[in-house]
Amino acid sequence: MCGIVGYIGKRKAYPILIKGLHRLEYRGYDSAGVALINEQGQLNVYKAKGKVSELETFCESKDTGGTIGIAHTRWATHGEPNTVNAHPHYSESERLAIIHNGIIENYAVLKAGLMEQGYTFKSDTDTEVLVQLVEYTQVNQHVDLKTAVQLALQQVIGAYAIAILDKTHPDTLIAARKGSPLVVGIGEDEYFLASDATPIVEYTDKVIYIEDEEVVSLRLGEKVDITTINNVTKTPEIKRLELSLSQLEKGGYPHFMLKEIFEQPRTLTDSMRGRVNVRQDNIALSGFIDNKDRFLNAKRIIITACGTSWHAGLIAMYAIEEFAQIPVEVEYSSEFRYRKPVINKDDVVIAISQSGETADTLAAIQLAKEKGAFIFSICNVVGASIPRVSDSGCYTHVGPEIGVASTKAFTAQVTALTMLALCIGREKKTISKEQYLRIVRELGQIPDKIERVLGQNKRISDFAKTFTYAQNFIYLGRGYNFPVAMEGALKLKEISYIHAEGYPAAEMKHGPIALISQEMPVVVVAPHCGTYEKVVSNIQEIKARKGRVIAVVTEGDELVSKIADYCIEVPATEECLTPLLTVIPLQLLAYHIAVVKGCDVDQPRNLAKSVTVE
């Protein structure tokens, strides 16, 4: 969601902060701002609605001096997107400035109490309440800024990652977190602060991941000081970033999304490296091997996730139930955490999150952990919150995904979950040796087959222009490809703003068929496996009602190709692996429709890459 950047050191802070905000643009935002303490001790706050470039333009005539500062991109929660509600926010005396990612749930109560004490408010945000509370605590209890932050946060209900400046102490930056990510970068006589590592990697590979309810004090000439909000001293653990600057560049592609779609042959190879052996006859996942008994004795597996990760979880349900014969439930994290779920100690809960910071998924697994379930996470970001609180897990290792609409993370999640299903099935002997070997060997061929699908990019780009007129789309699939249909619909919605829905193909007759007309494009995922003949019948029903069909079919298909308006071919593969191929054309279709419509593909409106608030 919101993006946080901070710097304290010997260099000029403003250029570092602005570059950091650009690195965080992928998180999604509607306004941006910066606070700087200049050489004269003035605390300057500059804000602008819109893109970071708007902030840069606004600051061209301003004093941007100083070697300490904080900056922010805001994704609106409390208060509409405008300059007043943008961060940073001053305190009443304008001695303090704060930036904040998260939601203060009891802000209204705190605000009422502060107003009784004579405090006034300029914005509609919960964040301004927090900086006023810190100043009130600092003044009335006669404590330093760090102590005031600790005391104030003890009164706060909600999630936060914050950074605060005090113009009377221009050598100190205070930050804290609970539920929202925060990382400190350690340079030579300088410190960096950010929501994630992307603004930091250019300057240092040494980082400290701040834990929940920790307060960090960054002061020139001193070591990083970390305590809890209850003033318990913590020992910082310095880690090295597994991230390179080149991964954050477009590499000649017009958009990060297209780059990431085309990276998938490599990223899936990276995801399998060290897990599928060179002979391609065995899979070894350390997270499974080290906790084998928990999986083998599981009475039930619960998968919890949001958005695209939830679709990956649905595909995993098919694979785990087929190969491991263990009942699987797939839950939206946001619903699971609130519906008083029955969780047993012999349950395995699999949490899926690209960022590892998804607030609802994090809360869901914390609930499951309290009930005694074993927590296994599938995550891309090393050191993120979800893998840190999990009992075990599997990193997908696809590198940073900058495009808001997830592509390579999805296929890597499906790959990791498929490998897990095969590992469990092999140990339980619920999958034959022949089938196991056949699928493992075929898994090793998937990257090359994706390359073949990507070879159709130009053709998909050409016919995508035909469908920019559409107001609605229907996506259909069955079995393993029903979640692919939903994922394809989600991609189209996210980046082109065209309404789209994914359905099991057989369910079309139970309502959606009423929508079919010449104006309603229907995308059908129809590889030659499983229920192929049934899906062909569904396509014929669509054509009988003059619907326009885009079909994803297996190479050499002779039946659907005769009745669909457009066909995109994918190589033949094992049914359980078809989603890794069939989703690629849907990613490209959504991308090219959005580009022709002139949409902001990498940063779609209203969306955030990492959803760190409820």
N, C-alpha and C positions, 0 to 999 in steps of 0.2 A: 504494500500500500504506500503510505508516505515514505519519502526518502530522506535520510539524515546524513549530513556530512559535517565534520568538524576538523579543525586544524589548529595546532599550537606549535610554534617552532621559530626558526630564524628567517624563513622565507616570507614573501608576501602571501598572505592567506587567500585573498580574493581569487586569483587565477586557479588555485588548487580547488577551492570550493566550487567555483563555476564548472570546472572540468568534472568534478565529482558529481554535481547535479546532472550533467549530461550523461554520465555513466549510469545514473539511476533513473533516467527517463523511462526506461522499460517497465518500471514498477507501476506506472500509471499515475497521473496527477492532473490538477486543474489550475494550480498556481505555484509560485516559487518565491523564495525570499532568502535574504542573507543578513547576518548581523556581524559587525566587525568593531573591534576596539582599536582605534587608531593610536598613533604615537603620542597624541595629546591627552589620551585617556577618555576620549569621547566614544560612546557606544552608539554606532550608527546602524539603523535597521532600514533595509530597502526591500520592497515587495512589489509583485506584479501578478495580475491574473494572466493565465495562459501558459505558454511554453517558457522554458528557461531562456530562450532567445529574447523574449519580451523583457525579462528581468535584466539581461545584459544591456539591452537598449536603454532601459530606464537608468541603469547605473553609469552610463557613459559620461554623464556630466556630474557624477557624485564623487565624494571622497571615499575611495575604496582602499585607503591605506590601512596598515596594521598587519601584525604577524599572528593574530589569533582571531578565530571567527567560527561561526556555525552557519549552516545553510540547510534549506529544506524544500522538498517538493510535496505539495499537499494533495491528498485525495479526500474530498470533502466528506465529513460525517456530520458534525454539528455546525450548522450555518452554511449558507449557499456559497458556491465558489466565487469569491471576489477578493479584491485587494485587502480590504479590512480584515477578513477572516483568514487571509494567508498568514503563514508563519514566517519569521519569528514574531513573538508577542512580547511587548514590554510589560514590566510590572508597573504599578501605580506611579512610582517615583522615576521610572525609566532608568533605574540603576541596573536592573536585571533584564535579560532577554532569554526566551526559551523557544525550543523547537520540540515537537512531540509527534510520535507515531503511536496510535492506539486510541482507546476510548476510556475516558474517566466516567464510570457509570453513575457515581453519586455526585456529579459536578453541580447539579441543581441545588442540593442541600448545602454543599460547600459554598456555592455562590451566594446563597441567601444569607449565610452566616457572615460572609465577608462584607456584603452590602450593609449589614447592620453595623459593621465596624467602620463604615464610611467609604469603603472601596467602590470605585466606579469601573464600568466595563465598556470597552469600545467595540468588541466583537461579539459574535454569537457562539463562540467556540468554547468547548470544555477546557481547551489548553490554556486560555487566558486565566481561567479560574485557578489552574495549577500554579502558574507563575505568581499570581497574587497571593496564594496560600503560602508559597515559599517565602515571599518577602514579608508577609505578616508574621510568620514564624521567626524569621531572622531578626526582625525588629523587636518583637515583643518578648522573645525569650533570650535575646542578646547572645546569639550563637553565630558561628561562621556559616558560610554558604553550604558546605557539605553537610553539616549537622542539621541545618534548616531543611535541606532536601530530604534527609533521612526521616526527620520528624513529620514533614508534610506527607511523605509517601506512606507513612503508617496510617494516615487518615483516608487514603485513596482506595477506592474499590474500582477495579478495572484493569486494563492493559496499558502499558506505556513503554516507550523507549524515548528518553529525553536527553537533551543537552542544554546546559545553562551557562551563560556568561554573567559575570559581575564586573562592572566597569571600575570598581574600586580595587579589584584584584586582577589586573590584566595579564597575569602570568599563570592563570588557573582556568581550567575547563572542567566542569562537573557533568557527569552523565550517569544514567541509571536505566535499568530495564526490568520489565516483567511482562512476559507474554509476547513482546515484540523484539525482533532481533537487533543486536548491537555488537559491533566488533571494533576493537582498538588495533591500530597498526603502529608498530614501533620502528621508527627510523633513527637516524643519527641526530641526536639532540632535537628531536621533533616527534610529535605524536599525531596520528590521524584517527578519526572516528567516523564510522559509517554504518548504515543499515546492513550492508553486506560488503564483501571484499572487493567488488568491482571498482570503487573509486580509490582503493588502497594499493592494488597490485602494481601500479606504475611506479610506486615509491618504495615499497618494502614487501618482503614475503614473510615477515614475522608478525603474527597477530595473536591477540587474546580475545576469545569469545566470552562476552559477559553473560553471566548466568542470571536467572530470575532473582529479583529482589536484591541485586548487587548494585552498589554505588561506586563509581570509579572517579578518582581525582587525578587529572593530568596536569602536572605542574612542571614548568621548565626547570631543568637541572636536577629533577628528582625522579625516582622510579615510580612506576605505576602503582597507585595506592587503591586497593579494592577492599571495601567492607560491605556487610549487608545493611539493610535499612535499620536493623537492630544493633548496628555497630560491632558486628563480629568480623574480625580481620580475616581476609581470605588471601591465599597465596596464588598469584597469577600463574597460569599455565600457558607458556608461549608455544604456539604451533606454527608450522610452515604452510604457506598457501600452495595448493595444487592448482594453480591458475596462471595463465600467461596472458600478457597484454594482447597478443595476436588473436586470442579467442574472443576478444571484445570488439574486434573490428569486423567490418562487412566483407572484407576480402574481395572486393570487386563486384559483389552482388548489389542490386538496387535496394534490397531490404534484408534485414536480419532473418525474417521468416523464410524467404527463399533460400538463403544460405543454409539455414538449419534443416530445411527439407532435403537439400542436396547433400548435407553432411551425414545423412542417416546410414549409408553403407559403412562409413568409417566409424560412426558412433556405436552401431550395433556390434561391429568387430571389437571395439574397445570394451563394450559391455561384456562380451563373451571371453575376452582375453584372460587367460589364467583360470578360466572356469570350464570351458570346453577344451579338452586336451587336443594335442596336435593330430592325433589319429581320428579325432571326431567320433569317438566311441564311448565317451564318458563325460559326465558333468560333475564338477566338484564345487559346491558352494560352502564356504567355511561357516557361514551363519547357520546353515542347516546341519552340517557335520557336527558342530560343537553343541548343538541342541537337538540332536536327532530324536531323543526319547520324547521330547515335548510334542513334536510333530506326529510321531508314530502312535502316541497314546492320546492324541487329540480326539475328542468326541465331536468337535465342531470347529470350523474355522470361520471367523468373522472378519470380513474385509471392510475397512472404513476409509473413505476418501471423499474428495469433492471434485466436481467438474470433470475434466479430461481424465484425471487419475481414477475417478469412479468408473469411467468406461473401461479403463484398463483392468480394474477389479472385476468387472462383469465378465470379461474374457477369461480372467484367471479362474473364476467360478466354474466355467465350462471345463477348463483344463484340469483343475484339482479334482473335481468330482469324477471326471472321466478316468484319470490316471491313478489317483490316490484313493478314490472311493470314500472320501470324507465329506460330510455335508458342509456346504458353504453358504453363508449369508453375506450379501453385499449391502452396506449401509451408507447412506449419506451421513457424513460426520456431524453435520449440523442438526440432523434429526436424532441420530443415535445417542448423542450426549444428553438429550433432553427427554427422551421417552421412557426413562426408567427401565433400561434394558436388563434382561436376565443374563448375567455373565457368570460363568463357572470357572473354577480353578483349572479345569482340564480343557478350557478353550484356548485356542491360539488366535490372537488378534493381529491381523496384518494391516498396517497403516501405510498408505501410499501418498507421497507428496513430492513434487519436483523440488520445491524450495526447502522442504523440511521445516517450514515455519507456519504452515497453514493453521490458523488459530483454532478452527473447529476440529480439525483432525488431531491437533495437539491435545485439546481438551478431552476429546473422545478416548484417546489412548491412556490419558492420565486417569480417567474414570475406570477404564478396564483394568489398569494396573492395580488400582485400589481394591478391585474385586478379586485379585489374584491371578488374572489371566496372563499368559505369556505374550509379550509384545514383540513383533517382528516388523521392521520397517523397510520399505523400499523408497530410497531417496537419492537425489542427485548431488546435493550440496554437502560436502564433507564438513563436519563440525556443526551442522544445523541443529536446532532444538529437538526435532523429532527423533533423529537417530541417537542423540545424546540421552534421551530418557527411555529409549527402547531397550529391551533385554538383548536383542540381537538384530541383525538386518543385512541388507545388501545394497551397496551403492551402485548406481547405474553408470557412473563415469562417462557421461556424454559431454562434459564441459558446460560452460554457462549457456543457458538458453535465454536470449535477450528478447526475442519476439514474444509479445504477450500471449498470442495464441500458440499453445503448446503443440509441437510436432515431434522433434527427435526425443523428447522426454517420454512421450506416449509409447513410441515403439520400443524404447529401452525398458520401460516398465513392463510392457507385455512380454518382452524377451526374458527379463529377470523372473517374472512370475511363472512363465512357462518352464524355465529351468528348474524352479523350485518345485512345481507340480511333478516334473519328471523325476526329480531326486526323491521325493516322498514316495511316488509310485514304485520306483525301483526297489527302495528299501522295504516297502510293504509287500512287494511282489504282486501288486495289483495291476501291473502292466507287464506284458510279455517282454522277454529279452529282445525278440525280433522287432517289436514295435518301438521299443525304447531306442534301439540302435538306429532304426530307420529315421526316427524323428530327430535324434541328436545329429546324425549326419546331414539331414536336410537343413537343420538349423544353421549349420556352418555354411550352407550355400545361399542363405537368405540375403546377405549383403550384396552378392553379385546379382541376384535376381531383382533387388531394389534398383540397382544401377540400370537394369533393362527397363524397368517401369519409368524411371526418370528420363529415359530417352524419348518418351512421348510428351515431354513438357511443351514443346512447340505446338504440337497438335491440340493439346488441351487448352493452351493459351488462345489458339485461333477460335475454337468453337465456344469457349467461355464467353466471348463477346456477345454471343447470341442470347445469353440468359441474363444480361444485366437489367433487362426490363422487368424481370420477375419481382413480385412482391412476396411470394411465398414459394417454398420448396417442400417436398416430402422426400425423405430418405427411407429406403426399405432394405432389410436384410434378415437372414435367419441364422439360427445357431450361433456359431462363433462370430458371424458377421452382423448380427443384430446390434451389438454394441458399436461396431464400426459405423453402422448407419447413423446411430446417435452421435458419434464423434464427428462424422462428416457434417451433420446438421449443425452441431455446435460451432465448428470451424466457420461455417458460412455465416451464422448469426454474429459471431464475435467480430469478424473483420469486414463484412460487407453490409451489415445491418439489414439483411434480408431475413424475414421470419422463416424459420425452417424447423421441421420436426422429424425425428427418427422413430420408426415403428418396426416391430416384427412384421415381416411381409404378410403373414397370414392374418394379422390383425387389421389389415387395410379394409377388409370387408365389414369390419365391426365399427364403422364410423368414418374414417378418413376418406373412403372411396367417394363420399358425397362431395368432396372438394375437387375431384378430378375433372379437369377441363383442358382446353387448348392453352389456357393461361397458367396452368399449374405444372411446372417441370417436376418430374419424379426421377430420383437417382436410385437405382437398384443395384445392390451389391450381390452379384450372382456367379460366384466361382463354381466350377464344375465339381461339386462334392456334396455329400449329405443330402440336402433337400432341394437339389438343383431343379428337378422337374416341377416341384411345387412352386418354386419362385418363378419359373417360366410361365406357369399358369397365371400367377399374379400379374406378370408383365402383359400378358394377353388381355387380362381384364382391364388394365390401364389403357391399352391401345384401343380397346373396344369403345372406350369413353373419350377418345381423341386426346388422351394425355400424351405429353412429350417425355420420352424416356432416355435417360443417360444410364448406360449399364456398364458395370465393371465386371468383366468376364475373364475366364481362363483363355490363354492363348489357343487359337485354333477353334474356338467356339463357333459352331455352325448354325445353332438354333436361335439364340438370342440376337446374334448379329443380324439376322434377317428381319427382326421385328422392332428392335430398338432404333431410336433416331441417331444415337451416337453410342459407340462402344469403345471402351478403354480396356485393353488386354493386359493381364498380369500372368507371369509364368505359373505353371502348375506347381503345387507344393502340397504338403500334408495339410489336412483340413485345419488342425489346431494352429498352424502357422500362417494361414491365409490372411488374418488381420494385418500382419506385418507388411503384406504386399497390397491388399485392397485399400488400405487407408491412404496410401501415397497419392493415388489419383484424386482422392477427395480433398486432400490438403492442397494439391495444386489447383484444383477447380476453384476452391474457395479463394485461394490467393489471387488467381487471375481475374475472377469476377470483381473482387475488391479493388484491384489495381485499375481496371477499366472504369470502375465507378468513381475513382479518385479518392478512395478512402485511405485513411492513415493505417496502413497494414500493420506496422510494428507497434503502434500505440493507439489501439482502437479507443473510441470515446467511452468514458465511464468505467473502463476496466483497469484492473491492477494485476501485475504479474504474481505477486506474492500477497495473498489475502491474509493479513495479520490481525484483522479485527473481525468480530462477528457480523 
